[in-house]
């Protein structure tokens, strides 16, 4: 329970909390005035034979209620500023955990239920608990202030038992949460056992195994009944807490009435004290105990299930044995499969890509080209072997080091809503306008830049074609300071002329270029070509592979037959 409470308290934003506290002051006015107004109305008004004064003091109650209404309205307006960020934190936590589990090959089937139902339950109960806690504090502060104004001795009589009852009720919350969890687990076990017996009813009757079936479900049912009885005992304990904190102060005040009058406490002050207990302390304790036993338990139990499901032990990455140097890519007997029972996509692969090299990777669709690109870029970790970047394991490099070393452009280029400049300079924020325009010209995106309206124009991704998005991503990658560029079919939506222009620009760019090829031009312009066929990998130059690789000859023939297709210019999205 402590973990859930710490999480809820840590999620409180300071500024909205201070604003809520400030607007709670007017809301405390009615509670502080009730008993005082009653005392003055009785002593200075009705008992003194001045009913007008008594009615005037009662009218003060109406004014105080209006002031409190204004405060309550402002409090509820600021409640969302506390609750919605808390909900957003939970949503991010659930989604992040589901993504981590999915990437690790362990899909989280309960993530949708947590995101749509459990998060909303926690959000609503969180808001209710904030309201109840605030109301409790406001009432207690108002009552104490009012009692100090009319008869401080009454505070000494009524406040200790009230606080004692409240403290014991809070202490039982952890016990109640544990009993609720035990009841839920017992209910699940009983349902599982009963379901198994009901499913096999025909066999049970046919074999005369009724006694065995009864014994099978008797244990879980007995455990569930015991858990429910234990939970009921906690409910009875809460009733005793309410009697201690809610009714005992009233009994004490009534019993001490003669003693108080003898010591100068007026009849009006005594009635005011009774009013504070009945209108302030009694309902405040009743409300907070009801919330703790209802919303509080739902909050603790449901939030606990979310935290249990979304808390993934941190994986300690192995420490780098040496600082990475350069950006040579070395694949050493690497094997990778998507799941423990899946066939390897990359199998026992050896490859070295030196600084300044230009490598094209070719092979049939689905053979593992994109997987190899992800391994070399540190996005995936090999199941066996090593993939080194600059002499260090690529998957172990910090994100900042990876971003400074390599840039990967996938087939489906990512463009976000913002200015053209924001999109192009995303990987190099300090790029000048002249540098950006030079990159646009080299990659061949001048016509696109003119159509969009220049660097300050707003980019709307849904209004761009796939080829236009690729051009923007290519300019972004060209501007990147990373010396290693990996183009994973990053020009597949461009026409052949635009593709040749973009790939020529990257070939002249300083550093290393790795291209996942989908056209013959990409392979023919590379210094070396890697052919993947699923069983082996062959590396060489174009002339060597024509002699050594039947698959490369087949791909070359297929490309040559389709080289004339798709010669049109890039068309804007309709």
C-alpha atoms as one frame of an Amber mdcrd trajectory, in Angstrom:
protein
   0.000   0.000   0.000   2.874   2.365   0.747   4.086   2.062  -2.825   0.690
   3.074  -4.231   0.374   6.012  -1.835   3.901   7.190  -2.650   3.086   7.024
  -6.343  -0.095   9.050  -5.855   1.610  11.693  -3.723   4.589  11.943  -6.083
   2.206  12.601  -8.982   0.797  15.747  -7.369   1.829  18.877  -9.263   3.009
  21.648  -6.950   1.358  24.656  -8.604  -2.153  23.155  -9.003  -1.891  21.820
  -5.448  -1.049  25.269  -4.080  -3.906  26.824  -6.069  -6.315  24.198  -4.731
  -5.124  24.892  -1.179  -5.539  28.643  -1.654  -9.116  28.305  -2.913  -9.890
  25.934  -0.041  -9.542  28.826   2.409 -12.860  30.451   1.344 -14.410  26.989
   1.436 -13.409  26.689   5.102 -15.346  29.831   6.030 -18.784  28.158   6.441
 -17.380  25.432   8.698 -15.537  27.974  10.835 -18.602  30.268  11.108 -21.342
  27.704  11.827 -20.716  27.157  15.525 -19.602  30.744  16.130 -22.763  32.143
  14.528 -24.946  29.778  16.569 -23.157  30.753  19.794 -23.525  34.479  19.141
 -27.108  34.127  17.956 -28.026  32.381  21.212 -25.937  34.402  23.686 -26.140
  37.875  22.145 -29.458  37.479  20.412 -32.238  35.180  21.519 -31.209  34.656
  25.188 -30.495  38.402  25.508 -33.970  39.252  24.218 -32.699  40.647  20.928
 -34.101  38.385  18.216 -32.932  40.763  15.489 -29.334  40.213  16.506 -29.933
  36.470  16.568 -31.426  36.530  13.070 -28.549  38.683  11.841 -26.050  36.105
  13.033 -28.047  33.383  11.293 -27.940  35.501   8.147 -24.155  35.441   8.451
 -24.398  31.697   7.919 -26.040  32.314   4.547 -23.270  34.709   3.538 -20.613
  32.261   4.676 -22.252  29.535   2.591 -22.068  31.795  -0.482 -18.370  32.446
   0.134 -17.796  28.724   0.525 -19.662  28.056  -2.729 -17.312  30.338  -4.627
 -14.324  28.539  -3.132 -15.760  25.100  -3.944 -16.367  26.111  -7.536 -12.772
  27.220  -7.983 -11.496  24.086  -6.235 -13.264  21.777  -8.665 -12.035  23.808
 -11.610  -8.458  23.143 -10.473  -9.039  19.493  -9.682  -8.485  18.533 -13.317
  -5.021  20.121 -13.228  -4.087  17.548 -10.588  -5.949  14.512 -11.882  -5.322
  14.636 -15.638  -1.487  14.707 -15.407  -1.719  11.741 -13.040  -3.826   9.874
 -15.601  -1.388  10.822 -18.365   1.499   9.436 -16.292  -0.350   6.144 -15.884
  -1.197   5.949 -19.593   2.431   6.567 -20.539   3.537   3.925 -18.048   1.098
   1.305 -19.377   1.901   2.028 -23.024   5.664   2.076 -22.421   5.517  -1.255
 -20.566   3.385  -2.816 -23.314   5.847  -1.635 -25.974   8.811  -2.971 -24.010
   7.097  -6.320 -23.580   6.154  -6.445 -27.257   9.666  -5.640 -28.419  10.986
  -8.332 -26.081   8.652 -10.882 -27.708   6.279 -11.084 -24.725   3.018  -9.423
 -25.837   1.027  -8.003 -22.924  -2.545  -9.213 -23.414  -3.837  -7.256 -20.406
  -2.504  -3.868 -21.531  -5.760  -2.878 -23.258  -7.815  -3.614 -20.131  -5.395
  -1.625 -17.997  -5.423   1.272 -20.441  -9.195   1.484 -20.944 -10.657   0.338
 -17.627  -8.159   0.163 -14.798  -6.555   3.527 -15.553  -9.987   5.187 -15.531
 -10.877   3.493 -12.228  -7.652   4.766 -10.662  -8.185   8.233 -12.146 -11.733
   8.532 -10.779 -10.835   7.200  -7.332  -7.759   9.437  -7.234  -9.930  12.473
  -7.901 -12.413  11.344  -5.258  -9.686  10.843  -2.671  -8.264  14.305  -3.338
 -11.699  15.851  -2.874 -12.365  13.896   0.323  -8.907  14.625   1.788  -9.268
  18.325   1.030 -12.771  18.409   2.494 -11.547  16.622   5.621  -8.695  19.075
   6.178 -10.945  22.072   5.478 -13.564  20.891   7.964 -11.090  20.074  10.721
  -9.236  23.378  10.316 -12.522  25.281  10.267 -13.823  23.496  13.356 -10.627
  24.083  15.330 -10.562  27.760  14.356 -14.208  28.199  15.353 -13.837  26.384
  18.671 -10.778  28.439  19.568 -12.852  31.543  18.935 -15.769  30.566  21.229
 -14.328  28.170  23.877 -10.793  26.749  23.548 -11.441  24.222  26.303 -13.883
  22.383  24.025 -11.024  21.697  21.582  -9.195  19.792  24.319 -12.282  17.661
  24.967 -13.402  16.724  21.435 -10.281  16.770  19.244  -8.211  13.921  20.829
 -10.856  11.174  20.474 -11.682  12.418  16.992  -8.051  12.246  15.851  -7.575
   8.891  17.570 -10.527   7.382  15.705  -9.249   8.790  12.419  -5.702   7.486
  13.023  -6.924   3.968  13.799  -9.110   4.035  10.664  -6.099   4.998   8.540
  -4.013   2.246  10.094  -6.655  -0.331   9.166  -6.456   0.670   5.487  -3.359
  -1.445   4.873  -4.973  -4.424   6.606  -8.161  -3.928   4.590  -6.203  -3.735
   1.313  -4.424  -6.985   2.140  -7.751  -8.649   2.990  -9.286  -7.425  -0.294
  -6.367  -8.825  -2.288  -6.652 -12.129  -0.426 -10.383 -12.216  -1.160  -9.813
 -11.537  -4.881  -7.172 -14.266  -5.130  -9.379 -16.723  -3.238 -12.301 -15.866
  -5.514 -10.161 -16.512  -8.589  -9.000 -19.887  -7.243 -12.559 -20.887  -6.360
 -13.798 -19.877  -9.812 -11.011 -21.866 -11.480 -11.751 -24.988  -9.436 -15.516
 -24.700  -9.920 -15.080 -24.124 -13.654 -13.013 -27.271 -14.013 -15.600 -29.351
 -12.115 -18.556 -27.912 -14.028 -16.797 -28.541 -17.352 -16.376 -32.197 -16.412
 -19.816 -32.734 -14.837 -20.757 -35.506 -17.274 -17.591 -37.491 -16.546 -17.952
 -36.884 -12.793 -21.491 -38.310 -12.777 -20.634 -41.153 -15.121 -17.769 -42.327
 -12.939 -19.448 -41.619  -9.597 -16.755 -39.121  -8.641 -19.056 -36.666  -6.903
 -17.128 -36.965  -3.651 -13.829 -36.258  -5.357 -15.327 -33.270  -7.197 -16.737
 -31.923  -3.940 -13.365 -32.232  -2.236 -11.735 -30.525  -5.215 -13.816 -27.350
  -4.822 -14.290 -27.470  -1.039 -10.814 -26.153  -0.281 -10.922 -23.063  -2.550
 -14.499 -22.281  -1.481 -13.531 -22.547   2.175 -10.567 -20.245   1.591 -12.841
 -17.732  -0.107 -15.327 -17.843   2.750 -12.535 -17.350   5.288 -11.203 -14.402
   3.298 -14.657 -12.811   3.201 -15.086 -13.251   6.952 -11.699 -11.653   7.555
 -12.748  -8.736   5.353 -15.998  -8.399   7.305 -14.032  -8.190  10.563 -12.106
  -5.257   9.137 -15.456  -3.611   8.360 -16.539  -4.083  11.957 -13.275  -2.523
  13.121 -13.993   0.539  10.983 -17.369   0.851  12.675 -15.634   0.931  16.053
 -13.245   3.593  14.734 -16.190   5.743  13.686 -17.831   5.303  17.086 -14.574
   6.371  18.733 -13.907   9.405  16.532 -17.440  10.428  15.558 -19.750   9.729
  18.490 -17.431   9.767  21.496 -16.607  13.518  21.142 -20.344  14.268  21.185
 -20.902  12.112  24.273 -17.930  13.725  26.030 -19.164  17.221  25.247 -22.694
  16.481  26.480 -21.405  14.811  29.646 -19.045  17.713  30.336 -21.779  20.306
  29.758 -22.492  21.076  33.447 -18.774  21.212  34.203 -18.209  23.617  31.313
 -21.092  25.877  32.345 -19.708  26.057  35.896 -16.448  27.336  34.441 -18.041
  30.119  32.464 -18.809  28.488  29.132 -22.082  30.005  27.960 -25.078  28.084
  26.706 -24.507  29.531  23.242 -20.855  28.441  23.258 -21.926  24.944  24.318
 -24.480  24.816  21.479 -21.829  26.106  19.087 -19.487  23.332  20.185 -22.202
  20.746  19.617 -22.811  22.268  16.173 -19.137  21.980  15.287 -19.117  18.317
  16.284 -22.360  17.438  14.493 -21.903  19.604  11.371 -18.108  19.523  11.093
 -16.276  16.641  12.728 -18.934  13.957  12.538 -19.646  14.175   8.761 -15.954
  14.778   7.995 -14.973  11.492   9.658 -17.939   9.663   8.141 -16.992  10.842
   4.631 -13.279  10.121   4.892 -13.823   6.659   6.376 -16.344   5.812   3.689
 -13.893   6.972   1.039 -11.015   4.993   2.550 -13.039   1.800   2.741 -14.488
   2.246  -0.768 -12.573   4.457  -3.175  -9.365   4.129  -1.185  -9.307   0.345
  -1.424 -10.202   0.406  -5.129  -7.433   2.941  -5.689  -4.798   0.939  -3.808
  -5.745  -2.449  -5.271  -6.233  -1.311  -8.881  -3.171   0.938  -8.912  -1.183
  -1.894  -7.355  -2.153  -4.214 -10.205  -1.134  -1.579 -12.757   2.211  -0.971
 -11.060   2.863  -4.704 -10.748   2.177  -5.224 -14.452   4.147  -2.206 -15.646
   7.186  -2.482 -13.397   9.756  -4.332 -15.441  13.082  -5.109 -13.778  15.831
  -3.001 -15.248  18.132  -4.907 -17.524  21.743  -4.201 -16.693  23.628  -3.852
 -19.926  27.167  -5.164 -19.961  29.764  -2.470 -19.448  31.787  -1.507 -22.476
  35.255  -3.012 -22.259  36.663  -0.126 -24.318  35.488   3.257 -25.481  34.085
   3.074 -29.037  36.411   4.484 -31.661  35.390   5.334 -35.226  32.350   3.784
 -36.865  33.575   0.512 -38.398  30.724  -2.021 -38.446  31.839  -5.553 -37.567
  29.345  -8.434 -37.612  30.916 -11.472 -35.981  29.029 -14.794 -36.295  25.772
 -12.992 -35.552  22.477 -14.871 -35.357  19.089 -13.335 -34.671  15.516 -14.702
 -34.534  12.234 -13.003 -33.608  11.352 -15.250 -30.679  12.802 -18.362 -29.057
  10.942 -20.765 -31.370  11.276 -18.820 -34.617  13.676 -19.579 -37.424  16.705
 -17.253 -37.450  16.379 -14.332 -39.832  20.113 -13.689 -39.702  22.235 -16.815
 -39.262  25.948 -16.961 -38.368  26.781 -13.842 -40.414  30.298 -12.367 -40.678
  30.762  -8.920 -42.191  33.046  -5.900 -41.845  32.147  -2.452 -43.197  35.168
  -0.160 -42.982  35.099   3.589 -42.467  34.231   5.281 -45.757  32.878   2.088
 -47.370  29.778   2.027 -49.607  27.899  -1.263 -49.222  24.658  -2.343 -50.893
  22.658  -5.192 -49.334  20.431  -7.170 -51.720  18.210 -10.216 -51.480  14.594
 -11.361 -51.816  11.884  -9.658 -49.791  11.738 -10.910 -46.192  15.232 -12.407
 -46.275  16.452 -10.268 -43.337  17.915  -7.124 -44.902  16.041  -4.708 -42.615
  16.794  -6.915 -39.601  20.491  -6.742 -40.407  20.253  -2.951 -40.716  18.588
  -2.783 -37.274  21.337  -4.989 -35.798  24.088  -2.799 -37.237  22.339   0.329
 -35.944  22.031  -1.038 -32.402  18.231  -1.328 -32.456  18.329  -5.111 -32.037
  20.687  -7.337 -30.058  21.939 -10.552 -31.679  20.977 -13.824 -30.017  24.459
 -15.172 -30.744  27.657 -13.571 -31.877  28.443  -9.860 -31.857  27.631  -6.724
 -33.799  30.206  -4.029 -33.099  30.043  -0.348 -33.975  33.350   1.440 -33.532
  34.678  -1.618 -31.706  31.891  -1.659 -29.088  28.641  -3.695 -29.035  26.162
  -1.579 -30.998  23.182  -2.490 -28.784  25.111  -1.403 -25.665  25.970   2.081
 -26.855  24.086   4.940 -25.147  21.361   6.551 -27.222  23.288   9.802 -27.585
  26.361   7.966 -28.837  24.270   5.979 -31.321  22.601   9.137 -32.611  25.993
  10.776 -33.096  27.425   7.722 -34.885  24.750   6.477 -37.254  21.552   7.642
 -38.917  18.949   5.165 -40.161  16.231   6.054 -42.672  13.586   3.298 -42.933
  11.295   2.624 -45.873   8.398   4.458 -44.237  10.015   7.815 -43.510   8.927
   9.689 -40.393   7.815  13.297 -40.811   6.171  15.256 -38.018   3.892  18.279
 -37.975   6.030  21.383 -37.691   7.958  23.703 -39.963  10.039  22.411 -42.855
  13.135  23.644 -41.022  12.168  21.715 -37.866  11.860  18.521 -39.903  15.086
  18.967 -41.866  17.300  20.151 -38.986  15.927  17.715 -36.407  19.215  15.759
 -36.186  21.353  18.908 -36.479  19.526  21.743 -34.677  22.373  24.181 -35.199
  22.313  23.954 -38.992  22.158  27.346 -40.732  19.643  28.209 -43.437  22.437
  28.118 -46.010  23.514  24.617 -44.929  19.933  23.382 -45.048  19.367  24.823
 -48.534  22.641  23.303 -49.732  21.530  19.871 -48.476  18.125  20.330 -50.142
  19.841  21.117 -53.427  22.289  18.192 -53.227  19.591  15.622 -52.384  17.275
  17.002 -55.054  14.418  18.326 -52.930  14.348  21.906 -54.294  11.046  21.454
 -56.132   9.453  19.979 -53.004  10.759  22.827 -50.838   9.301  25.352 -53.281
   5.937  23.595 -53.356   5.752  23.516 -49.566   6.512  27.239 -49.313  10.074
  27.402 -47.969  11.746  26.547 -44.686   9.161  28.343 -42.531   6.171  26.577
 -44.100   4.148  24.169 -41.960   4.476  20.467 -42.773   1.310  18.378 -42.545
   2.379  14.732 -42.919  -1.040  13.504 -44.055  -0.895  15.899 -46.998   2.434
  14.548 -48.296   2.980  11.580 -50.567   5.255   8.734 -49.493   7.950   9.995
 -51.881   7.776  13.522 -50.485   8.155  12.213 -46.953  11.162  10.204 -48.066
  12.785  13.280 -49.611  12.396  15.257 -46.385  13.850  12.367 -44.376  16.762
  12.033 -46.802  17.657  15.708 -46.439  17.442  15.311 -42.649  19.793  12.301
 -42.778  22.193  14.090 -45.124  22.426  16.991 -42.670  23.003  14.653 -39.724
  26.515  14.769 -38.208  26.519  10.957 -37.968  29.304   9.503 -40.151  27.408
   6.255 -40.827  24.258   6.478 -42.946  21.995   3.442 -43.375  19.259   3.739
 -46.022  16.759   0.899 -45.612  14.941   1.154 -48.958  14.728   4.851 -48.131
  14.261   5.787 -51.830  11.726   3.130 -52.831   8.937   5.691 -53.360  11.080
   7.962 -55.548  11.236   7.748 -59.304  14.531   6.401 -60.741  15.896   9.862
 -61.573  15.233  11.238 -58.084  16.583   8.030 -56.555  19.856   8.252 -58.487
  20.269  11.902 -57.484  19.689  11.150 -53.780  21.935   8.091 -53.687  24.677
   9.969 -55.557  24.472  12.697 -52.924  24.918  10.166 -50.119  27.732   8.421
 -52.010  29.617  11.748 -52.078  28.789  12.457 -48.437  31.706  11.994 -46.064
  31.533   8.787 -44.059  30.123   5.305 -44.606  27.008   4.413 -46.593  24.989
   1.208 -46.307  22.031   0.880 -48.683  19.306  -1.759 -48.604  18.846  -1.946
 -52.370  15.603  -2.448 -54.234  16.808  -1.357 -57.695  19.817  -2.345 -59.794
  21.195   1.200 -59.672  21.658   1.024 -55.895  23.816  -2.093 -56.230  25.791
  -1.028 -59.292  26.917   2.254 -57.714  28.135   0.601 -54.502  31.758  -0.371
 -53.945  30.705  -3.728 -52.507  27.507  -5.766 -52.501  26.232  -8.182 -49.860
  23.857 -10.854 -51.182  21.599 -12.553 -48.619  19.806 -15.749 -49.648  18.692
 -17.062 -46.245  21.267 -19.838 -46.068  24.475 -17.930 -46.707  25.863 -14.480
 -47.422  28.170 -13.506 -50.238  30.134 -10.252 -50.393  31.942  -8.868 -53.412
  31.906  -6.459 -56.296  29.397  -6.551 -59.130  31.606  -8.560 -61.526  32.602
 -11.056 -58.839  29.025 -11.703 -57.748  27.858 -12.317 -61.317  30.173 -15.320
 -61.342  29.831 -16.422 -57.697  26.135 -15.924 -56.831  23.254 -17.488 -58.809
  20.798 -15.461 -56.703  22.537 -12.225 -57.654  22.290 -13.158 -61.331  18.570
 -13.849 -60.897  18.051 -10.499 -59.121  20.063  -8.729 -61.786  17.895 -10.236
 -64.505  14.690  -9.304 -62.634  15.870  -5.718 -62.117  16.917  -5.357 -65.746
  13.471  -6.513 -66.902  11.665  -3.973 -64.727  14.121  -1.047 -64.884  11.816
   1.033 -67.057   8.872   0.899 -64.632   7.896   3.832 -62.413   9.634   6.573
 -64.391   7.143   9.347 -63.477   7.925  12.312 -61.279   6.983  12.404 -57.586
   3.369  13.444 -57.333   1.975  15.412 -54.394  -0.518  13.576 -52.205  -4.078
  14.209 -53.227
